[in-house]
């Protein structure tokens, strides 16, 4: 199923699926996945969604590809939590997955993670360390490592993670994507292998805030919203608490300046900035692993880990196993003492926040290499949780967003606020989004094609796969590398819908791309199937002399795979 006869344009959802599998091959990052679904199976599901759309069904997430962290149930795929011996095959989706699928999203597969969601590094897995999307020598961040990288590399549109100590935010920062950590209870955690059940949240990664918010809206439970009403606020501009630089502790080189620049952008957008003592937040962060709260990790999977160790420990990550087994012997009186201390710290923290709408923080204090984590796995991990560990302990909401680059790598910040202020935090975060433009491509810049690296080097990310309006013809040009020429012929000119990808890239990146664009290519407005128009690559008509018309193929990829290409 899902093969296309020549001369017939591919349907939109099926086109997106094919582009995703091409992207999987192009990036060659097998460590992202625990189970990648077979392509024919996903193509068949895509064809079904296209048929439902054609029949008039409302599917707001139709064609959005979804990756799911390997500790969240996907019907028919093993749930491993990063441990092969722990695997079980659920018959039903976790509610968060089911709700996205109901809206039209397609699951591409389950992703790698720090085993049992224990870690912020993305290296604690028998399936391999997940390398950073921008620099393979560095960690991807964990525990939701594979999910964040799958989004950052443009394979999927959305990905689910979990967040107990920062696992839905640190990977977002390291890979230049958005990570929403909702208010606890807003998204059901049924069907999720717990790390610390009382603190766990299902999170979402996306390349834009709007996409992440849309997914969260579908996943959220009405009962969860009703149980946690949105706190009121006094009128006036957004009030954002910003700790003084000297209170942030040691940061990687250039990170303090990048953080201050993010704060300045909020101020320039009209926010009122005010200082805050970060001490209760960092003291609570240390409690999560150094105190008795880690005992809940033993409650979740400790019996399994003990039995596995007694049988030789095959498939267990030694660092994770050590954390969980040490938690077994924490005395009950220590938990009560730590709960009392946490209550006092939370009171102090909320007093520091006062009537602020949000607290701005670096998402992490630095970005270690794989070698640095291997040399000091516990110390490196503990450092990464300095700003994130306290969020769930204090019952707060958070959103992690990109905030520029430092030394060519993504730098991210986090906005943290009271429970149920998820939408408010996202509104504030929009002031940090860099100006972007859309670019339509139909040939050598498509995912997996020879020039797609030019887009990635400019910080571009794949927004969607679609088709043009049926007013274009496509020709194979005699260029190196081979590329097609797209020509507008207008209504009644014998045009057809041509497979296209729409990429998002920084506005200044489009200027750089245009400056280096060789003839006969030109930049113009490309009309898309949904009636919108975006900048895109077109061809000078003079270059078509002697060029073969390949319009009947419906797109450049289909032409390349045809026998007479």
C-alpha positions as CSV (number, residue, x, y, z in Angstrom):
1,X,0.0,0.0,0.0
2,X,0.9,3.7,-0.3
3,X,2.7,3.4,-3.6
4,X,1.8,6.2,-6.0
5,X,1.2,5.9,-9.7
6,X,3.3,8.2,-11.9
7,X,1.6,11.5,-12.7
8,X,-0.4,11.6,-9.5
9,X,0.7,14.1,-6.8
10,X,1.3,12.5,-3.4
11,X,-1.3,13.3,-0.7
12,X,-0.1,15.7,2.0
13,X,0.2,13.4,5.0
14,X,1.8,10.6,2.9
15,X,4.3,13.1,1.6
16,X,5.3,14.2,5.1
17,X,5.8,10.6,6.1
18,X,8.1,9.9,3.1
19,X,10.1,13.0,3.9
20,X,10.5,11.9,7.5
21,X,12.0,8.5,6.6
22,X,14.3,10.2,4.0
23,X,15.4,12.5,6.8
24,X,16.0,9.5,9.2
25,X,18.4,8.1,6.6
26,X,20.0,11.4,5.9
27,X,20.9,12.2,9.5
28,X,22.1,8.7,10.3
29,X,21.4,8.9,14.0
30,X,20.2,5.4,15.0
31,X,20.7,6.1,18.7
32,X,17.7,8.4,18.6
33,X,15.3,5.5,18.4
34,X,14.4,2.5,20.5
35,X,11.7,1.3,18.1
36,X,11.2,3.1,14.7
37,X,8.0,1.9,13.1
38,X,8.2,0.1,9.8
39,X,7.7,2.6,6.9
40,X,4.9,0.7,5.2
41,X,2.9,0.6,8.4
42,X,3.2,4.4,8.9
43,X,2.5,5.1,5.2
44,X,-0.7,3.0,5.5
45,X,-1.8,5.0,8.5
46,X,-0.9,8.2,6.6
47,X,-3.1,7.1,3.7
48,X,-5.9,6.5,6.1
49,X,-5.6,10.0,7.5
50,X,-5.5,11.5,4.0
51,X,-8.7,9.6,3.2
52,X,-10.4,10.9,6.4
53,X,-9.4,14.5,5.5
54,X,-10.8,14.0,2.0
55,X,-14.1,12.8,3.6
56,X,-14.3,16.0,5.6
57,X,-13.1,14.8,9.0
58,X,-11.6,17.5,11.3
59,X,-8.1,16.5,12.2
60,X,-6.2,19.6,13.5
61,X,-2.9,17.7,13.8
62,X,-3.2,15.8,10.5
63,X,0.3,15.0,9.2
64,X,2.1,16.0,12.3
65,X,4.7,13.4,13.0
66,X,5.2,12.4,16.7
67,X,8.1,10.7,18.5
68,X,7.4,9.3,22.0
69,X,9.8,8.8,24.8
70,X,10.4,5.2,25.5
71,X,8.8,5.2,28.9
72,X,5.4,6.3,27.6
73,X,3.0,3.6,26.2
74,X,2.4,3.4,22.5
75,X,0.0,0.6,21.6
76,X,1.9,-2.2,19.8
77,X,5.4,-0.9,20.5
78,X,7.5,-2.1,23.5
79,X,7.7,0.3,26.4
80,X,11.2,-0.3,27.7
81,X,12.0,2.8,29.8
82,X,15.5,2.4,28.3
83,X,16.0,-1.1,29.7
84,X,15.4,-4.1,27.3
85,X,14.6,-6.6,30.1
86,X,11.9,-4.3,31.6
87,X,10.0,-4.2,28.3
88,X,6.3,-4.8,28.0
89,X,4.0,-4.3,25.0
90,X,1.0,-2.2,25.8
91,X,-2.4,-2.8,24.1
92,X,-3.4,0.8,24.4
93,X,-1.8,4.2,24.1
94,X,-1.1,6.4,27.1
95,X,-3.8,9.1,27.2
96,X,-1.3,11.8,26.1
97,X,-0.4,9.8,23.0
98,X,-4.0,8.8,22.3
99,X,-5.2,12.4,22.4
100,X,-2.6,13.5,19.9
101,X,-3.4,10.6,17.6
102,X,-7.1,11.3,17.8
103,X,-6.3,14.8,16.5
104,X,-4.4,13.3,13.5
105,X,-0.8,13.0,14.7
106,X,1.2,9.9,13.5
107,X,3.6,8.1,15.8
108,X,6.9,7.5,14.1
109,X,8.5,5.5,16.9
110,X,9.7,5.5,20.5
111,X,12.9,7.3,21.5
112,X,15.9,6.7,23.5
113,X,16.3,8.1,27.1
114,X,18.4,8.0,30.2
115,X,17.3,4.6,31.6
116,X,14.2,4.8,33.8
117,X,14.2,8.6,33.2
118,X,17.1,8.9,35.6
119,X,19.5,11.6,34.3
120,X,19.9,14.9,32.5
121,X,22.6,13.8,30.2
122,X,21.2,11.4,27.6
123,X,24.1,9.0,27.8
124,X,22.7,6.4,30.4
125,X,21.2,3.9,28.0
126,X,22.1,0.5,26.6
127,X,20.8,1.7,23.3
128,X,23.7,4.2,23.1
129,X,24.4,7.8,24.1
130,X,22.2,10.2,22.1
131,X,24.5,12.8,20.6
132,X,23.7,16.5,20.4
133,X,21.9,17.7,17.2
134,X,24.4,20.5,16.6
135,X,27.7,19.0,17.9
136,X,28.0,15.2,18.1
137,X,30.8,15.5,20.6
138,X,28.4,16.9,23.2
139,X,25.6,15.4,25.2
140,X,22.0,15.9,24.0
141,X,20.6,16.3,27.5
142,X,18.3,13.9,29.2
143,X,16.4,12.0,30.1
144,X,14.2,12.8,27.1
145,X,17.2,12.8,24.8
146,X,16.0,11.1,21.7
147,X,12.7,13.0,21.6
148,X,14.4,16.4,21.6
149,X,17.0,15.5,19.0
150,X,14.3,14.0,16.7
151,X,12.6,17.4,16.7
152,X,15.8,19.4,16.4
153,X,16.9,17.4,13.3
154,X,13.6,17.9,11.6
155,X,12.5,14.3,11.6
156,X,9.3,14.8,13.6
157,X,7.2,17.9,14.3
158,X,6.4,17.0,17.9
159,X,7.9,14.7,20.6
160,X,6.8,13.6,24.0
161,X,9.1,13.5,26.9
162,X,8.8,13.4,30.7
163,X,10.1,15.8,33.3
164,X,10.8,15.1,36.9
165,X,14.0,17.1,37.4
166,X,14.3,18.9,34.1
167,X,14.2,16.2,31.5
168,X,11.7,18.1,29.3
169,X,13.8,21.3,29.4
170,X,17.5,20.6,29.5
171,X,17.4,18.6,26.1
172,X,15.3,21.4,24.6
173,X,18.0,24.0,25.5
174,X,20.9,21.9,24.2
175,X,19.2,21.2,20.9
176,X,17.6,24.6,20.2
177,X,13.9,23.6,20.5
178,X,11.0,24.5,22.7
179,X,10.2,22.3,25.8
180,X,6.9,22.8,27.6
181,X,6.7,21.4,31.2
182,X,3.1,21.8,32.1
183,X,1.6,22.2,35.5
184,X,1.5,18.8,37.3
185,X,-1.7,17.0,36.7
186,X,-2.6,19.0,33.5
187,X,-1.6,16.1,31.3
188,X,-2.4,12.6,32.6
189,X,0.6,10.4,33.5
190,X,-1.2,7.1,33.1
191,X,0.7,4.8,30.8
192,X,4.0,6.3,31.9
193,X,6.7,4.3,33.6
194,X,7.2,6.5,36.7
195,X,10.5,8.0,37.8
196,X,9.1,9.8,40.8
197,X,5.3,9.4,40.5
198,X,4.4,12.4,42.7
199,X,6.6,14.7,40.6
200,X,6.4,13.4,37.0
201,X,5.0,15.4,34.1
202,X,4.5,14.5,30.5
203,X,6.1,17.2,28.4
204,X,6.2,18.2,24.7
205,X,9.0,19.3,22.4
206,X,8.4,21.3,19.2
207,X,10.3,23.8,17.0
208,X,8.0,26.7,17.9
209,X,6.0,27.8,20.9
210,X,2.8,27.7,18.9
211,X,3.2,24.1,17.9
212,X,4.1,23.1,21.4
213,X,1.1,24.9,22.8
214,X,-1.2,23.4,20.3
215,X,-0.1,19.9,21.2
216,X,-0.4,20.6,24.9
217,X,-4.0,21.9,24.4
218,X,-4.9,18.5,22.9
219,X,-3.2,16.5,25.7
220,X,-4.5,18.4,28.6
221,X,-7.4,17.1,30.7
222,X,-10.4,19.3,31.3
223,X,-10.5,17.9,34.8
224,X,-6.9,18.9,35.3
225,X,-7.6,22.5,34.2
226,X,-10.7,22.7,36.4
227,X,-8.8,21.4,39.5
228,X,-6.1,24.1,39.1
229,X,-7.7,27.5,38.3
230,X,-5.4,30.1,36.8
231,X,-4.1,32.5,39.5
232,X,-5.2,36.1,39.0
233,X,-2.7,38.9,38.5
234,X,-2.6,42.6,39.1
235,X,-2.8,44.8,36.0
236,X,0.3,46.1,34.4
237,X,3.2,44.9,32.3
238,X,4.6,41.4,32.6
239,X,6.7,41.2,35.8
240,X,9.7,39.0,35.5
241,X,12.0,38.1,38.3
242,X,15.7,37.9,37.2
243,X,18.4,36.7,39.7
244,X,21.6,38.9,39.7
245,X,24.4,37.5,37.7
246,X,26.5,36.7,40.8
247,X,23.7,34.5,42.2
248,X,23.7,32.2,39.2
249,X,26.9,30.4,40.1
250,X,29.5,29.2,37.6
251,X,28.3,29.2,34.0
252,X,30.0,28.2,30.8
253,X,31.9,30.9,29.0
254,X,29.6,33.4,27.4
255,X,26.5,32.0,29.0
256,X,26.1,34.8,31.6
257,X,26.2,37.4,28.8
258,X,23.7,35.4,26.7
259,X,21.4,35.3,29.7
260,X,21.6,39.0,30.3
261,X,20.8,39.6,26.6
262,X,17.7,37.5,27.0
263,X,16.6,39.5,30.0
264,X,17.3,42.7,28.1
265,X,15.0,41.5,25.2
266,X,12.2,41.0,27.7
267,X,12.8,44.4,29.2
268,X,12.8,46.0,25.7
269,X,9.5,44.2,25.0
270,X,8.0,46.0,27.9
271,X,8.5,43.6,30.8
272,X,9.3,44.9,34.2
273,X,12.4,43.2,35.5
274,X,13.0,42.8,39.2
275,X,15.8,41.0,41.3
276,X,15.3,37.8,43.1
277,X,17.3,35.7,45.6
278,X,17.7,32.3,44.0
279,X,18.9,30.6,47.2
280,X,15.7,28.7,48.1
281,X,15.5,27.4,44.5
282,X,19.0,26.1,44.4
283,X,18.8,24.6,47.9
284,X,15.6,22.7,46.9
285,X,17.3,21.6,43.7
286,X,20.0,19.9,45.7
287,X,17.4,18.1,47.8
288,X,16.0,16.2,44.8
289,X,18.9,13.8,44.5
290,X,20.9,14.5,47.7
291,X,17.9,14.2,50.0
292,X,15.3,11.5,50.6
293,X,13.1,12.3,47.6
294,X,15.2,10.0,45.4
295,X,13.7,7.1,47.4
296,X,10.6,7.4,45.2
297,X,12.7,6.2,42.3
298,X,13.3,3.0,44.2
299,X,9.5,2.7,44.8
300,X,9.0,2.9,41.0
301,X,11.5,0.3,39.8
302,X,13.7,-0.8,42.7
303,X,12.4,-4.3,43.0
304,X,13.1,-4.9,39.3
305,X,16.6,-3.4,39.6
306,X,17.4,-5.6,42.6
307,X,16.3,-8.8,40.9
308,X,18.2,-7.9,37.7
309,X,21.4,-7.2,39.7
310,X,21.1,-10.5,41.5
311,X,20.9,-12.1,38.0
312,X,24.0,-10.3,36.7
313,X,22.5,-6.9,35.8
314,X,22.4,-7.3,32.1
315,X,21.0,-4.3,30.4
316,X,21.2,-2.1,33.4
317,X,23.1,1.2,33.2
318,X,25.5,1.1,36.2
319,X,25.1,4.7,37.1
320,X,21.3,4.5,37.1
321,X,21.3,1.2,39.0
322,X,23.6,2.8,41.6
323,X,21.3,5.8,42.1
324,X,18.2,3.6,42.5
325,X,19.7,0.9,44.8
326,X,21.3,3.5,47.1
327,X,17.8,5.1,47.5
328,X,16.5,1.8,49.0
329,X,18.2,2.4,52.3
330,X,17.1,5.9,53.0
331,X,15.4,6.0,56.4
332,X,11.8,7.2,56.6
333,X,12.6,9.8,59.2
334,X,14.9,11.5,56.7
335,X,12.0,11.8,54.2
336,X,9.8,13.5,56.8
337,X,12.7,15.9,57.7
338,X,13.3,16.7,54.0
339,X,9.6,17.3,53.4
340,X,9.6,19.8,56.3
341,X,12.6,21.5,54.9
342,X,11.1,21.6,51.4
343,X,8.0,23.3,52.7
344,X,10.1,26.0,54.3
345,X,12.1,26.5,51.1
346,X,8.9,26.7,49.0
347,X,7.5,29.4,51.3
348,X,10.7,31.4,50.9
349,X,10.7,30.8,47.1
350,X,7.1,31.9,46.6
351,X,7.8,35.0,48.8
352,X,10.8,35.8,46.6
353,X,8.5,35.5,43.5
354,X,5.9,37.7,45.1
355,X,3.5,38.9,42.4
356,X,6.0,38.2,39.6
357,X,4.5,36.5,36.6
358,X,7.6,34.5,35.9
359,X,11.2,33.7,36.9
360,X,13.8,33.9,34.1
361,X,16.7,31.5,34.4
362,X,19.2,29.8,32.2
363,X,17.8,26.4,31.5
364,X,21.2,24.9,32.4
365,X,24.5,26.3,33.6
366,X,26.6,24.7,30.8
367,X,26.8,22.1,28.0
368,X,29.2,19.3,28.7
369,X,30.9,17.0,26.2
370,X,30.3,13.3,26.1
371,X,33.9,12.9,27.5
372,X,33.2,15.2,30.4
373,X,30.1,13.3,31.4
374,X,32.0,10.0,31.1
375,X,34.7,11.3,33.4
376,X,32.3,12.5,36.1
377,X,28.8,11.1,35.5
378,X,27.3,12.1,38.8
379,X,28.9,15.5,39.1
380,X,28.2,16.6,35.5
381,X,24.5,15.5,35.9
382,X,24.1,17.2,39.2
383,X,25.4,20.5,37.7
384,X,22.8,20.4,34.9
385,X,19.9,20.3,37.3
386,X,20.9,23.5,39.2
387,X,18.0,25.5,37.8
388,X,15.5,22.8,36.8
389,X,15.4,20.4,39.8
390,X,13.3,22.6,42.0
391,X,10.4,23.3,39.6
392,X,8.3,20.2,40.3
393,X,9.2,20.1,43.9
394,X,7.7,23.6,44.2
395,X,4.7,22.7,42.0
396,X,5.5,25.2,39.3
397,X,5.0,25.4,35.6
398,X,7.8,26.1,33.1
399,X,8.7,26.6,29.5
400,X,12.2,26.3,28.0
401,X,12.9,28.3,24.8
402,X,15.9,29.0,22.6
403,X,17.6,32.3,23.3
404,X,20.4,32.6,20.8
405,X,23.7,30.9,20.4
406,X,27.0,30.8,22.3
407,X,30.1,29.7,20.3
408,X,27.8,28.2,17.6
409,X,25.7,26.1,20.0
410,X,22.2,26.7,21.1
411,X,21.6,28.7,24.3
412,X,18.3,28.3,26.1
413,X,16.4,30.0,28.9
414,X,13.5,29.0,31.0
415,X,10.5,30.8,32.3
416,X,9.1,29.4,35.5
417,X,5.8,30.5,37.1
418,X,3.0,29.4,39.5
419,X,0.9,26.3,38.7
420,X,-1.7,26.8,36.0
421,X,0.1,29.8,34.4
422,X,1.3,27.7,31.4
423,X,-0.3,30.0,28.8
424,X,0.9,33.1,30.6
425,X,4.5,31.8,30.5
426,X,4.2,31.1,26.8
427,X,3.0,34.6,26.1
428,X,6.0,36.1,27.9
429,X,8.3,33.7,26.1
430,X,7.1,34.9,22.7
431,X,9.1,38.0,23.3
432,X,12.3,35.9,23.1
433,X,11.5,34.3,19.7
434,X,13.8,35.4,17.0
435,X,12.3,36.9,13.8
436,X,11.8,34.0,11.3
437,X,10.7,33.6,7.8
438,X,9.4,30.6,5.8
439,X,11.1,29.2,2.7
440,X,9.6,26.8,0.2
441,X,11.9,24.3,-1.5
442,X,11.2,21.7,-4.1
443,X,14.6,20.2,-5.1
444,X,18.1,19.9,-3.9
445,X,17.3,21.6,-0.6
446,X,14.7,19.0,0.3
447,X,15.4,16.8,3.4
448,X,18.1,14.3,2.6
449,X,19.0,16.0,-0.7
450,X,22.6,17.3,-1.3
451,X,21.9,21.0,-0.4
452,X,19.7,20.5,2.7
453,X,22.9,21.0,4.8
454,X,22.9,24.7,3.6
455,X,19.6,25.2,5.4
456,X,20.6,23.3,8.5
457,X,23.8,25.4,8.7
458,X,21.7,28.6,8.8
459,X,19.7,27.2,11.7
460,X,16.7,26.2,9.6
461,X,14.2,23.6,10.7
462,X,11.6,21.8,8.7
463,X,8.1,23.2,9.3
464,X,6.0,20.9,7.1
465,X,5.7,19.0,3.9
466,X,3.0,20.0,1.5
467,X,2.5,20.7,-2.2
468,X,2.4,23.9,-4.3
469,X,-0.8,25.2,-5.8
470,X,-1.5,23.5,-9.2
471,X,0.0,26.4,-11.1
472,X,3.6,25.2,-11.6
473,X,5.7,23.0,-13.9
474,X,8.9,21.3,-12.9
475,X,12.0,20.8,-15.1
476,X,15.2,18.8,-14.6
477,X,18.1,21.2,-15.0
478,X,21.6,20.3,-16.1
479,X,23.3,21.6,-13.0
480,X,25.8,20.2,-10.4
481,X,24.4,18.9,-8.1
482,X,21.3,18.1,-10.1
483,X,18.3,20.2,-9.3
484,X,14.9,21.1,-10.7
485,X,13.6,24.4,-12.0
486,X,10.1,25.4,-10.8
487,X,8.2,27.7,-13.1
488,X,4.9,29.4,-12.5
489,X,2.5,28.9,-15.4
490,X,-0.7,30.3,-13.9
491,X,-4.2,29.1,-14.0
492,X,-5.0,27.2,-17.2
493,X,-1.3,26.9,-18.0
494,X,-1.2,23.1,-17.5
495,X,0.4,23.3,-14.1
496,X,0.3,20.7,-11.4
497,X,0.8,20.4,-7.6
498,X,4.5,19.8,-6.9
499,X,5.8,18.3,-3.7
500,X,7.4,21.0,-1.5
501,X,8.8,21.4,2.0
502,X,8.4,24.6,4.0
503,X,11.4,25.4,6.2
504,X,11.6,28.0,9.0
505,X,14.9,29.9,9.3
506,X,16.2,33.2,10.8
507,X,15.4,36.2,8.7
508,X,19.1,37.1,8.4
509,X,19.7,33.5,7.2
510,X,17.5,34.0,4.2
511,X,19.5,37.1,3.2
512,X,22.7,35.0,3.4
513,X,21.1,32.3,1.3
514,X,20.0,34.7,-1.3
515,X,23.4,36.3,-1.6
516,X,25.0,32.9,-2.4
517,X,22.2,31.7,-4.7
518,X,23.6,30.7,-8.1
519,X,21.9,31.4,-11.4
520,X,19.6,30.3,-12.9
521,X,17.9,30.0,-9.5
522,X,15.9,32.9,-8.2
523,X,13.9,33.7,-5.1
524,X,10.2,34.5,-5.5
525,X,6.7,33.9,-4.0
526,X,5.6,30.3,-4.2
527,X,1.9,29.6,-3.9
528,X,1.1,26.6,-1.7
529,X,-1.8,24.2,-1.7
530,X,-3.5,25.9,1.3
531,X,-3.7,29.2,-0.5
532,X,-0.8,30.9,1.3
533,X,2.4,32.1,-0.4
534,X,5.9,32.1,1.0
535,X,9.4,32.9,-0.4
536,X,10.8,30.0,-2.4
537,X,13.2,28.9,-5.1
538,X,12.0,29.5,-8.7
539,X,13.9,29.3,-12.0
540,X,14.7,31.8,-14.7
541,X,12.7,30.8,-17.8
542,X,15.8,31.1,-20.0
543,X,17.3,28.1,-18.2
544,X,14.6,25.8,-19.4
545,X,15.8,25.5,-22.9
546,X,16.6,21.8,-23.4
547,X,15.6,20.9,-19.8
548,X,13.3,17.9,-19.5
549,X,9.8,18.5,-18.2
550,X,9.2,16.2,-15.2
551,X,6.0,17.8,-13.9
552,X,4.1,14.5,-14.3
553,X,6.3,12.9,-11.6
554,X,4.7,15.3,-9.0
555,X,8.0,16.2,-7.4
556,X,11.8,16.0,-7.4
557,X,12.1,12.9,-5.2
558,X,9.6,11.0,-7.3
559,X,11.6,11.9,-10.4
560,X,14.9,10.7,-8.9
561,X,13.3,7.4,-8.0
562,X,11.8,6.9,-11.5
563,X,13.5,4.5,-13.9
564,X,14.3,7.2,-16.5
565,X,15.7,9.7,-14.0
